[in-house]
Amino acid sequence: MEKWNLVYSKRFGGTWYPDEGVVRFTARYLQRRVGIDLYDTKRKVRRILDAGCGNGRHVVFFAEQGFDVYGVDISEEAIGIANAWLAKKGLKAHLKVGDVEEVHFEDGYFDVIISYGVLDHIPFSKAIKAMQEIRRVLVNGGYLYVTLRSVYDSEYGRGKLVGKNTYVLEEGYEKGIIQHFFSPEEVKELLKDFKVFDVEIYEEKFPKIFTVDKAFLQSSKGIKDHVDVKKTEFDLKYSRWHIAAEKI
């Protein structure tokens, strides 16, 4: 908790726009915007939980569309920022400080749960426990959208090895924080009690001369030198699973 409070208090953490994958998931399976205030409803949804909501970028996104939104995050600093953002926009949501391993809602309380870049920042054993809790508070037939860092990422192996596919970062803005990289086998185990209906791996490629901490692309200082596109090899990549699944 202290490490994440530091990330947010230093204004390192937090992207201020919804991720394109979350936008696509919403348009494909929940509701698609067809006008300023008009939506093509794909699925009737009341309550949505953002498990690990951070500064609230997806809470704001869903609240703007009229959903009854809840958010849980381990960082008090992040929740404070999210509440201030909602107030500034005149929006309402239900936010609280808490751990995704124990979210303290009743069984089947939510129709949809999203968790973006959260379960890959804890050991795999804890991710399994968190997924069991997420499943518990999701209604039968409810939708889950989760993203996970992939073992195909060029930064796989970065930091101090502390477990299978798991490292403690030793540099960058997430110094001291766990980063787990998910293999296909681990994704299957994590979601064994769900029916996956949409899965993609999003990848972004970079040349080695790019001065980027790919765990937080917005912190990049850019390219060290001018780039000759014909000669540059794009041999680094950021790789993340994006998965939509249904509780069975």
Secondary structure, 3 states (H helix, E strand, C coil): CHHHHHHHHCCCCCCCCCCHHHHHHHHHHCEEECCCCCEEECCCCCEEEEECCCCCHHHHHHHHCCCEEEEEECCHHHHHHHHHHHHHHCCCCEEEECECCECCCCCCCEEEEEEECCHHHCCHHHHHHHHHHHHHHEEEEEEEEEEEEECCCCCCCCCEEEECCEEECCCCCCCCCEEECECHHHHHHHCCCEEEEEEEEEEEEECCCEECCHHHHHHCCEECCCCCCCCCCCCEEEEEEEEEEEEC
